Amino acid sequence: MTQRGLHGQLLETLGQAITSGAIPGGHVLRIEELAARHGVSRTVAREAVRVLEAMRLVHSRPKVGTTVRPGTEWNLFDPQVVRWRLAGTRRGAQLRELSEVRAAVEPAAGALAARTATEEQRAELLELAAELSRLAGLGEVDRFVEVDVAFHRLVLTASGNEMFAHLGDFTAEALRGRNRLHLMPAVPDAVATRRHVEVARAIAEAKPERAEKLLRQIVASAAAEVESLLARK
C-alpha cells in the first residue's frame, strides 16, 4: 500500500474511533505508539494526526503529545467529520442535527436565490429538477441522489451568500449519508420530486416566498422520511 493509502487508512481509523467515542476526549495520542500499533511509519502517523488537528479533533502540545478534544470543539461542519459521525452508533441523532441545520439554512438560501440567481443558474436549476423527475421515474436512486446533491448545492451557491455556499459539501454529505445508510426509499417520493421542480420554477420566476416555503417543505418531509425509516431498523 502507498504512503498516501496508509495515511488515508490511518486517518479513517482514528477519525471514526474519535467521533464514535472509542478514543475519548482527553486521551493522549503518541506518534510512536500509533506507528507501532497500526504498522505505519512515524511520518504517516504524523500526517494523519496533522489532518485530525486541522479538523479540531485533536490538539498538540510540546512535551504532552496530541490530545483528543471534546466533541464540543470539533469542526462539525467538516464533511469528513459528518461522514465519520454518521458511521457511528449515534447516526440517528446526527441525521436529526443535519436536518435541523438544513431547515435553518436552505429555505433562506432559496429565497435569496430567487432574488439574486443568474440566468445561467436559474436555467441549470430547471434542468436539474427535470433530471430528478426523470430519474425518479426510472427508480435510479444512486444517480438521483447525486443530482439532488447538485440541485441543493446550486441553490446554496445561487443565494449569493458565500457562507451559505460554503455549506454545499456539508449538505452533500448529509444527502449521500442517507443513501449509504439505506435511509432512502426504493423509489424517490413523487411529492418531494415535484416540489424540487416547483422550487426551480419559483427561483426562475423570482418568487422568493414560494421558493422558501417549498424548500421548508422539502427538508421537513426528508426529515420525517428518515425518522420513519430509522424506526424500522
Contacts in CASP RR format, 6 or more apart in sequence:
PFRMAT RR
TARGET T0000
AUTHOR 0000-0000-0000
METHOD contacts of the structure
MODEL  1
MTQRGLHGQLLETLGQAITSGAIPGGHVLRIEELAARHGVSRTVAREAVR
VLEAMRLVHSRPKVGTTVRPGTEWNLFDPQVVRWRLAGTRRGAQLRELSE
VRAAVEPAAGALAARTATEEQRAELLELAAELSRLAGLGEVDRFVEVDVA
FHRLVLTASGNEMFAHLGDFTAEALRGRNRLHLMPAVPDAVATRRHVEVA
RAIAEAKPERAEKLLRQIVASAAAEVESLLARK
1 9 0 8 1.000
3 41 0 8 1.000
3 43 0 8 1.000
3 44 0 8 1.000
6 40 0 8 1.000
6 41 0 8 1.000
6 44 0 8 1.000
7 40 0 8 1.000
7 44 0 8 1.000
7 47 0 8 1.000
7 48 0 8 1.000
8 48 0 8 1.000
10 34 0 8 1.000
10 38 0 8 1.000
10 40 0 8 1.000
10 44 0 8 1.000
10 45 0 8 1.000
10 48 0 8 1.000
11 48 0 8 1.000
11 51 0 8 1.000
11 52 0 8 1.000
12 84 0 8 1.000
13 38 0 8 1.000
14 23 0 8 1.000
14 29 0 8 1.000
14 34 0 8 1.000
14 48 0 8 1.000
14 49 0 8 1.000
14 52 0 8 1.000
15 52 0 8 1.000
15 57 0 8 1.000
15 84 0 8 1.000
16 22 0 8 1.000
16 84 0 8 1.000
16 87 0 8 1.000
16 88 0 8 1.000
17 23 0 8 1.000
18 25 0 8 1.000
18 52 0 8 1.000
18 57 0 8 1.000
18 58 0 8 1.000
18 68 0 8 1.000
18 84 0 8 1.000
19 57 0 8 1.000
19 74 0 8 1.000
19 81 0 8 1.000
19 84 0 8 1.000
19 85 0 8 1.000
19 87 0 8 1.000
19 88 0 8 1.000
20 84 0 8 1.000
20 87 0 8 1.000
20 88 0 8 1.000
20 89 0 8 1.000
23 29 0 8 1.000
23 68 0 8 1.000
24 68 0 8 1.000
25 67 0 8 1.000
25 68 0 8 1.000
25 69 0 8 1.000
25 70 0 8 1.000
25 71 0 8 1.000
26 67 0 8 1.000
26 68 0 8 1.000
26 69 0 8 1.000
26 70 0 8 1.000
27 67 0 8 1.000
27 68 0 8 1.000
28 64 0 8 1.000
28 65 0 8 1.000
28 66 0 8 1.000
28 67 0 8 1.000
28 68 0 8 1.000
29 49 0 8 1.000
29 58 0 8 1.000
29 65 0 8 1.000
29 66 0 8 1.000
29 67 0 8 1.000
29 68 0 8 1.000
30 65 0 8 1.000
30 66 0 8 1.000
31 42 0 8 1.000
31 45 0 8 1.000
31 46 0 8 1.000
31 49 0 8 1.000
31 66 0 8 1.000
32 42 0 8 1.000
34 40 0 8 1.000
34 45 0 8 1.000
34 48 0 8 1.000
34 49 0 8 1.000
35 41 0 8 1.000
35 42 0 8 1.000
35 44 0 8 1.000
35 45 0 8 1.000
38 45 0 8 1.000
49 58 0 8 1.000
49 60 0 8 1.000
49 66 0 8 1.000
52 58 0 8 1.000
52 66 0 8 1.000
53 59 0 8 1.000
53 60 0 8 1.000
53 66 0 8 1.000
55 74 0 8 1.000
55 75 0 8 1.000
55 78 0 8 1.000
55 80 0 8 1.000
55 81 0 8 1.000
56 69 0 8 1.000
56 73 0 8 1.000
56 74 0 8 1.000
56 75 0 8 1.000
57 68 0 8 1.000
57 69 0 8 1.000
57 74 0 8 1.000
57 75 0 8 1.000
57 81 0 8 1.000
58 66 0 8 1.000
58 67 0 8 1.000
58 68 0 8 1.000
58 69 0 8 1.000
59 66 0 8 1.000
59 67 0 8 1.000
59 69 0 8 1.000
60 66 0 8 1.000
60 67 0 8 1.000
61 67 0 8 1.000
74 81 0 8 1.000
75 81 0 8 1.000
76 82 0 8 1.000
76 85 0 8 1.000
77 167 0 8 1.000
77 170 0 8 1.000
79 169 0 8 1.000
79 170 0 8 1.000
79 172 0 8 1.000
79 173 0 8 1.000
82 94 0 8 1.000
82 98 0 8 1.000
82 170 0 8 1.000
82 173 0 8 1.000
82 174 0 8 1.000
83 173 0 8 1.000
83 177 0 8 1.000
85 91 0 8 1.000
85 94 0 8 1.000
86 94 0 8 1.000
86 95 0 8 1.000
86 173 0 8 1.000
86 177 0 8 1.000
86 180 0 8 1.000
86 181 0 8 1.000
88 94 0 8 1.000
91 181 0 8 1.000
92 226 0 8 1.000
92 230 0 8 1.000
95 174 0 8 1.000
95 178 0 8 1.000
95 181 0 8 1.000
95 183 0 8 1.000
95 226 0 8 1.000
95 230 0 8 1.000
96 223 0 8 1.000
96 226 0 8 1.000
96 227 0 8 1.000
98 174 0 8 1.000
99 174 0 8 1.000
99 219 0 8 1.000
99 222 0 8 1.000
99 223 0 8 1.000
99 226 0 8 1.000
101 167 0 8 1.000
101 170 0 8 1.000
102 171 0 8 1.000
102 174 0 8 1.000
102 219 0 8 1.000
102 222 0 8 1.000
103 216 0 8 1.000
103 219 0 8 1.000
103 220 0 8 1.000
103 223 0 8 1.000
105 156 0 8 1.000
105 164 0 8 1.000
105 167 0 8 1.000
106 152 0 8 1.000
106 155 0 8 1.000
106 156 0 8 1.000
106 171 0 8 1.000
106 215 0 8 1.000
106 218 0 8 1.000
106 219 0 8 1.000
107 211 0 8 1.000
107 212 0 8 1.000
107 213 0 8 1.000
107 215 0 8 1.000
107 216 0 8 1.000
107 219 0 8 1.000
108 159 0 8 1.000
108 164 0 8 1.000
108 212 0 8 1.000
109 155 0 8 1.000
109 156 0 8 1.000
109 158 0 8 1.000
109 159 0 8 1.000
109 161 0 8 1.000
109 164 0 8 1.000
109 215 0 8 1.000
110 155 0 8 1.000
110 158 0 8 1.000
110 159 0 8 1.000
110 199 0 8 1.000
110 203 0 8 1.000
110 208 0 8 1.000
110 211 0 8 1.000
110 212 0 8 1.000
110 215 0 8 1.000
111 208 0 8 1.000
111 209 0 8 1.000
111 211 0 8 1.000
111 212 0 8 1.000
112 158 0 8 1.000
112 159 0 8 1.000
112 160 0 8 1.000
112 161 0 8 1.000
112 164 0 8 1.000
112 208 0 8 1.000
113 121 0 8 1.000
113 125 0 8 1.000
113 155 0 8 1.000
113 158 0 8 1.000
113 159 0 8 1.000
113 160 0 8 1.000
113 203 0 8 1.000
113 211 0 8 1.000
114 202 0 8 1.000
114 203 0 8 1.000
114 205 0 8 1.000
114 206 0 8 1.000
114 207 0 8 1.000
114 208 0 8 1.000
114 210 0 8 1.000
114 211 0 8 1.000
115 206 0 8 1.000
115 208 0 8 1.000
116 158 0 8 1.000
116 159 0 8 1.000
116 160 0 8 1.000
117 125 0 8 1.000
117 158 0 8 1.000
117 159 0 8 1.000
117 203 0 8 1.000
118 158 0 8 1.000
121 154 0 8 1.000
121 157 0 8 1.000
121 158 0 8 1.000
122 158 0 8 1.000
122 200 0 8 1.000
122 203 0 8 1.000
122 204 0 8 1.000
123 204 0 8 1.000
124 154 0 8 1.000
125 151 0 8 1.000
125 154 0 8 1.000
125 155 0 8 1.000
125 158 0 8 1.000
125 199 0 8 1.000
125 200 0 8 1.000
125 203 0 8 1.000
125 204 0 8 1.000
126 200 0 8 1.000
126 201 0 8 1.000
126 204 0 8 1.000
128 147 0 8 1.000
128 150 0 8 1.000
128 151 0 8 1.000
128 154 0 8 1.000
128 200 0 8 1.000
129 151 0 8 1.000
129 196 0 8 1.000
129 197 0 8 1.000
129 199 0 8 1.000
129 200 0 8 1.000
129 201 0 8 1.000
130 197 0 8 1.000
131 147 0 8 1.000
132 144 0 8 1.000
132 147 0 8 1.000
132 148 0 8 1.000
132 151 0 8 1.000
132 188 0 8 1.000
132 193 0 8 1.000
132 196 0 8 1.000
132 197 0 8 1.000
133 193 0 8 1.000
133 194 0 8 1.000
133 196 0 8 1.000
133 197 0 8 1.000
135 143 0 8 1.000
135 144 0 8 1.000
135 147 0 8 1.000
135 188 0 8 1.000
136 144 0 8 1.000
136 187 0 8 1.000
136 188 0 8 1.000
136 190 0 8 1.000
136 193 0 8 1.000
137 187 0 8 1.000
137 188 0 8 1.000
139 186 0 8 1.000
139 187 0 8 1.000
139 188 0 8 1.000
141 179 0 8 1.000
141 184 0 8 1.000
141 186 0 8 1.000
141 187 0 8 1.000
141 188 0 8 1.000
142 179 0 8 1.000
144 188 0 8 1.000
145 175 0 8 1.000
145 176 0 8 1.000
145 178 0 8 1.000
145 179 0 8 1.000
145 184 0 8 1.000
148 175 0 8 1.000
148 196 0 8 1.000
149 171 0 8 1.000
149 172 0 8 1.000
149 175 0 8 1.000
149 176 0 8 1.000
151 196 0 8 1.000
151 200 0 8 1.000
152 168 0 8 1.000
152 171 0 8 1.000
152 172 0 8 1.000
152 175 0 8 1.000
153 168 0 8 1.000
153 171 0 8 1.000
153 172 0 8 1.000
155 199 0 8 1.000
155 203 0 8 1.000
155 215 0 8 1.000
156 164 0 8 1.000
156 165 0 8 1.000
156 167 0 8 1.000
156 168 0 8 1.000
156 171 0 8 1.000
157 164 0 8 1.000
157 165 0 8 1.000
157 168 0 8 1.000
158 203 0 8 1.000
159 165 0 8 1.000
177 183 0 8 1.000
178 184 0 8 1.000
178 222 0 8 1.000
178 226 0 8 1.000
182 229 0 8 1.000
183 225 0 8 1.000
183 226 0 8 1.000
183 229 0 8 1.000
183 230 0 8 1.000
184 229 0 8 1.000
185 225 0 8 1.000
185 229 0 8 1.000
189 221 0 8 1.000
189 225 0 8 1.000
191 221 0 8 1.000
192 218 0 8 1.000
192 221 0 8 1.000
192 222 0 8 1.000
195 214 0 8 1.000
195 217 0 8 1.000
195 218 0 8 1.000
195 221 0 8 1.000
196 218 0 8 1.000
198 210 0 8 1.000
198 214 0 8 1.000
199 211 0 8 1.000
199 214 0 8 1.000
199 215 0 8 1.000
199 218 0 8 1.000
202 208 0 8 1.000
202 210 0 8 1.000
202 211 0 8 1.000
202 214 0 8 1.000
203 211 0 8 1.000
END
